Amino acid sequence: MRFRRALTGLSTLVVAAVLTACSAGQTADVRLAAGTPSPSTSETSTPSETSTPKPSVAPGVPCTITAKACVSLSEKQAWLLDDGKIVYGPVKIMPGKKGSTTPVGTWHVLYKEKMHLSREFDNAPMPNSVFFYNGVAFHQGSLSKYSNGCVHLSAGASLKFFSSLDKGDEVQVVR
Protein backbone atom coordinates (compact mmCIF):
# COMPACT_ATOMS: atom_id res chain seq x y z
CA MET A 1 0.00 0.00 0.00
CA ARG A 2 2.85 2.43 0.85
CA PHE A 3 4.60 1.56 -2.39
CA ARG A 4 1.41 2.37 -4.35
CA ARG A 5 1.04 5.74 -2.57
CA ALA A 6 4.70 6.55 -3.19
CA LEU A 7 4.34 5.62 -6.86
CA THR A 8 1.18 7.73 -7.16
CA GLY A 9 2.95 10.66 -5.50
CA LEU A 10 5.94 10.35 -7.80
CA SER A 11 3.78 10.14 -10.92
CA THR A 12 1.86 13.23 -9.77
CA LEU A 13 5.15 15.13 -9.41
CA VAL A 14 6.31 14.03 -12.85
CA VAL A 15 3.01 15.08 -14.45
CA ALA A 16 3.17 18.45 -12.65
CA ALA A 17 6.75 19.01 -13.84
CA VAL A 18 5.87 18.17 -17.43
CA LEU A 19 2.76 20.38 -17.38
CA THR A 20 4.76 23.24 -15.89
CA ALA A 21 7.37 22.85 -18.61
CA CYS A 22 4.71 22.73 -21.31
CA SER A 23 2.78 25.72 -20.00
CA ALA A 24 5.97 27.78 -19.86
CA GLY A 25 6.26 27.32 -23.61
CA GLN A 26 9.91 26.34 -23.37
CA THR A 27 11.91 23.21 -23.04
CA ALA A 28 12.68 22.31 -19.46
CA ASP A 29 15.27 20.17 -17.73
CA VAL A 30 13.03 17.80 -15.74
CA ARG A 31 14.92 15.42 -13.42
CA LEU A 32 13.24 12.25 -12.21
CA ALA A 33 15.91 11.25 -9.73
CA ALA A 34 18.85 12.81 -7.99
CA GLY A 35 22.11 12.23 -9.77
CA THR A 36 20.64 12.21 -13.29
CA PRO A 37 23.38 13.76 -15.39
CA SER A 38 22.85 17.23 -16.83
CA PRO A 39 22.97 17.59 -20.57
CA SER A 40 26.33 18.84 -21.75
CA THR A 41 26.56 22.44 -22.85
CA SER A 42 26.65 21.32 -26.48
CA GLU A 43 23.26 19.62 -26.01
CA THR A 44 21.53 22.60 -24.45
CA SER A 45 19.97 25.34 -26.51
CA THR A 46 20.35 29.01 -26.01
CA PRO A 47 17.21 30.96 -25.09
CA SER A 48 17.07 32.50 -28.56
CA GLU A 49 16.79 29.03 -30.10
CA THR A 50 13.94 27.86 -27.88
CA SER A 51 11.91 30.98 -27.12
CA THR A 52 9.31 32.27 -29.49
CA PRO A 53 10.09 35.77 -30.68
CA LYS A 54 7.82 38.45 -29.23
CA PRO A 55 5.45 40.02 -31.74
CA SER A 56 6.59 43.43 -32.84
CA VAL A 57 4.85 46.63 -31.83
CA ALA A 58 2.31 47.89 -34.34
CA PRO A 59 3.18 51.26 -35.91
CA GLY A 60 1.44 54.21 -34.21
CA VAL A 61 0.17 52.31 -31.15
CA PRO A 62 1.67 50.95 -27.91
CA CYS A 63 0.41 47.40 -28.60
CA THR A 64 1.72 44.48 -30.65
CA ILE A 65 0.61 43.53 -34.14
CA THR A 66 -1.46 40.63 -32.75
CA ALA A 67 -3.96 42.95 -31.03
CA LYS A 68 -7.36 43.68 -32.56
CA ALA A 69 -8.02 46.39 -29.95
CA CYS A 70 -5.40 48.50 -28.18
CA VAL A 71 -5.97 50.68 -25.12
CA SER A 72 -3.48 53.16 -23.66
CA LEU A 73 -4.55 54.09 -20.14
CA SER A 74 -2.01 56.91 -19.80
CA GLU A 75 -2.99 58.48 -23.13
CA LYS A 76 -6.71 57.72 -22.60
CA GLN A 77 -6.93 56.48 -26.18
CA ALA A 78 -7.96 53.32 -27.98
CA TRP A 79 -7.56 51.90 -31.47
CA LEU A 80 -8.84 49.03 -33.59
CA LEU A 81 -6.19 47.14 -35.54
CA ASP A 82 -6.11 44.59 -38.33
CA ASP A 83 -2.84 42.74 -38.99
CA GLY A 84 -0.96 45.40 -37.04
CA LYS A 85 -2.43 48.31 -39.00
CA ILE A 86 -4.70 50.95 -37.47
CA VAL A 87 -8.18 50.71 -38.97
CA TYR A 88 -9.92 53.02 -36.46
CA GLY A 89 -8.70 55.55 -33.94
CA PRO A 90 -7.26 56.90 -31.89
CA VAL A 91 -10.47 57.59 -30.01
CA LYS A 92 -10.82 59.11 -26.57
CA ILE A 93 -11.60 56.70 -23.72
CA MET A 94 -12.20 57.00 -20.01
CA PRO A 95 -10.70 54.12 -18.01
CA GLY A 96 -11.36 52.88 -14.48
CA LYS A 97 -10.87 55.09 -11.45
CA LYS A 98 -8.40 54.56 -8.64
CA GLY A 99 -9.48 51.47 -6.71
CA SER A 100 -11.43 50.16 -9.72
CA THR A 101 -8.72 50.31 -12.35
CA THR A 102 -8.98 48.84 -15.81
CA PRO A 103 -6.86 45.66 -15.84
CA VAL A 104 -3.57 45.90 -17.74
CA GLY A 105 -2.62 42.92 -19.88
CA THR A 106 -3.54 40.90 -22.93
CA TRP A 107 -7.10 39.59 -22.94
CA HIS A 108 -9.58 38.16 -25.43
CA VAL A 109 -13.16 39.16 -26.17
CA LEU A 110 -15.36 36.91 -24.05
CA TYR A 111 -18.81 37.98 -25.30
CA LYS A 112 -20.81 40.96 -26.52
CA GLU A 113 -24.17 42.40 -25.50
CA LYS A 114 -25.93 45.15 -27.46
CA MET A 115 -27.60 46.51 -24.28
CA HIS A 116 -26.07 45.16 -21.09
CA LEU A 117 -27.64 46.19 -17.78
CA SER A 118 -25.16 46.20 -14.94
CA ARG A 119 -26.55 44.23 -11.99
CA GLU A 120 -23.66 45.53 -9.92
CA PHE A 121 -24.66 49.18 -10.48
CA ASP A 122 -28.49 49.24 -10.23
CA ASN A 123 -29.11 48.06 -13.79
CA ALA A 124 -27.07 50.90 -15.26
CA PRO A 125 -27.25 50.69 -19.06
CA MET A 126 -24.03 49.77 -20.85
CA PRO A 127 -24.78 50.06 -24.59
CA ASN A 128 -22.55 48.22 -27.07
CA SER A 129 -20.75 46.15 -24.43
CA VAL A 130 -17.74 44.09 -25.52
CA PHE A 131 -16.53 42.11 -22.50
CA PHE A 132 -12.84 41.18 -22.50
CA TYR A 133 -12.25 40.54 -18.78
CA ASN A 134 -14.54 39.36 -16.00
CA GLY A 135 -17.00 42.27 -15.54
CA VAL A 136 -14.93 44.66 -17.71
CA ALA A 137 -16.02 45.83 -21.14
CA PHE A 138 -15.70 48.48 -23.80
CA HIS A 139 -19.05 50.30 -23.82
CA GLN A 140 -20.70 53.65 -24.35
CA GLY A 141 -20.15 55.84 -21.32
CA SER A 142 -19.01 59.16 -19.95
CA LEU A 143 -15.81 60.61 -21.35
CA SER A 144 -15.56 63.10 -18.48
CA LYS A 145 -15.87 60.77 -15.45
CA TYR A 146 -13.75 57.73 -14.66
CA SER A 147 -15.48 54.35 -14.93
CA ASN A 148 -15.64 51.48 -12.44
CA GLY A 149 -13.06 49.52 -14.45
CA CYS A 150 -14.62 49.45 -17.90
CA VAL A 151 -13.39 51.36 -20.93
CA HIS A 152 -15.88 54.12 -21.71
CA LEU A 153 -16.20 55.14 -25.36
CA SER A 154 -18.34 57.70 -27.19
CA ALA A 155 -21.60 56.48 -28.74
CA GLY A 156 -20.03 56.25 -32.22
CA ALA A 157 -16.80 54.63 -31.04
CA SER A 158 -18.65 52.08 -28.89
CA LEU A 159 -20.75 51.08 -31.90
CA LYS A 160 -17.60 50.70 -34.04
CA PHE A 161 -15.87 48.55 -31.38
CA PHE A 162 -19.05 46.48 -30.94
CA SER A 163 -19.44 45.83 -34.68
CA SER A 164 -15.72 45.26 -35.33
CA LEU A 165 -14.66 42.95 -32.49
CA ASP A 166 -15.56 39.27 -32.34
CA LYS A 167 -15.39 36.67 -29.60
CA GLY A 168 -11.78 35.58 -29.17
CA ASP A 169 -10.22 38.75 -30.62
CA GLU A 170 -7.16 39.95 -28.73
CA VAL A 171 -7.44 43.08 -26.57
CA GLN A 172 -4.30 44.69 -25.15
CA VAL A 173 -4.48 47.23 -22.33
CA VAL A 174 -1.23 49.05 -21.54
CA ARG A 175 -0.35 51.75 -19.03
N, C-alpha and C positions, 0 to 999 in steps of 0.2 A: 504494500500500500504506500509506504514512504517513497519507494522507488518511482511509483507511478506519479505521485505528487511532484517529486523532484523533476521528472521528465516533463510533466505538464508545465511546471514553472520555467524550465529551461526553454521549452518550445515557445512559450509566451514571450520570453525575452528576445529570442531570435526573431520572431515575427515582428515585435515592436521595433527592433533595430533595423530590420529590412524596410518596414513601413516608414520609419523616420528617414532613412536614406532615400527612399523613393520620393517622399513628399518634399524633401529638400531640393529635388531636381538635380542632384549631383551624384557622382559616384561616392561611395563611402567605404571606409576600411572597417569592416565589421569582423570582430574577432569572436570566435566561438569558445576558445579556451585560452588560458594564460599560456604564454610561451609559443603561440603561433607566430611564425616568423613574419616580419614586415616585408612588404614587397621592396625590392631594391629600388634605388632612385631611378634607374633606367626604366623600371616598369610603371612608375607613377606618372600621372599626367600633370601638367601645369594647369592652374586654374583657367587660363585662357583656352585650353583645349577642351575642358569639360563643361565650362559654364556657357550658358546661352547668352549671346550678346544682348544688352539692353536695347529696347527700341529707341530710335532717335527721337529727339524733340521735334514736334511739328513746327514749321515756320510760322512765326507771328503769335504763338500761344505758349503757355508754360507747361503744356502736357505733351505726351508722346503721340506718335503717329497712329497708335492703336486705339486711341480714344475716339468715341463718337460724340461725346459731350465733354467740355473742359470748363472748369470753374476756377477762377482765381479769387480767393477770399480777400486778399489784401487789395487787389485792384477793383473788387466788387464788379467783376465782369464774367460773362460766360460766352461760349462759342459752341457751334455745332461743326463737326469735322467729318470728312469722308476721305479715307485713305490719306490722312495726314494733311489735308487741305481744308482751309476754312470755307464752309459753305454758308454760314450765317453767323453774324456777330462781328465785333463784340457787342453784347447787349448789357445794360445795367442790371445788376442783381442786388438783392438784399439778403445777406446770409443770417445765420443764427446769432443770437445775442450771447453775451457772456453768461456762462452757466448752462446754456442750451446751444452750444456751438454746432455748426455744420461739420460732420465728420470728414476729416482729411483722409484721402486714400484713393484706391482704385476699386470701384464697385461696378455692378452690372444692374441694368434695369430689371426690376423684379416684376412689376405689373403697372398698368395704367388704369386710371379711372377718370372719365370725362368730368364728373362732378362728385368729388369725394367730400363727405361730411366728416369732419374730425370729431370723433367721440370724445377725445381727450380735451377738446376745447369747445364744449357746448354746441356741437354740431356746426362749427364754423365751416363755411363753404370754402373749398379748395379747388377751384376750377382748373381743368387741364392738368391733373396730377400725374406725374411720372415718378413712381417710387423706385429709388435705387439703393436704399438702406432702410433698415427696420424703422418705420415711422417717419422717414425723411424723403421728401419729394421735391422736384421742381413743380411749381404751380403759380398761378396768378396770385399776386399779393402786393402788399404795400412796398413801394420803393423808397419810402422815407422812414419806416420803422423796422428795426431788426425783427427777424422771425424767431420762432421757437425751435430752430434747427433746420428748417426747410430752406430751399433756395427760392425766394420770391422773384418773379418775373413780371413784366408788364403783360397786359391782356394779349397783345399781338405776339410777343415773344413766347409766352406760355403756350399759345396755340401752335406756334411753329415747333417748339420742343416736343409737344404732345404728338403732333402729326409726323415728326421726323424720327423720333426714337422708337425702337422696338424692344420687346423683352429680350434680355441677354446682351444688349448693346453696352459697351464699356463707357463708364462715367468716371472721370478723374477730377478730384477736388484737391487743389493745392493751396498752400498758404499764400 
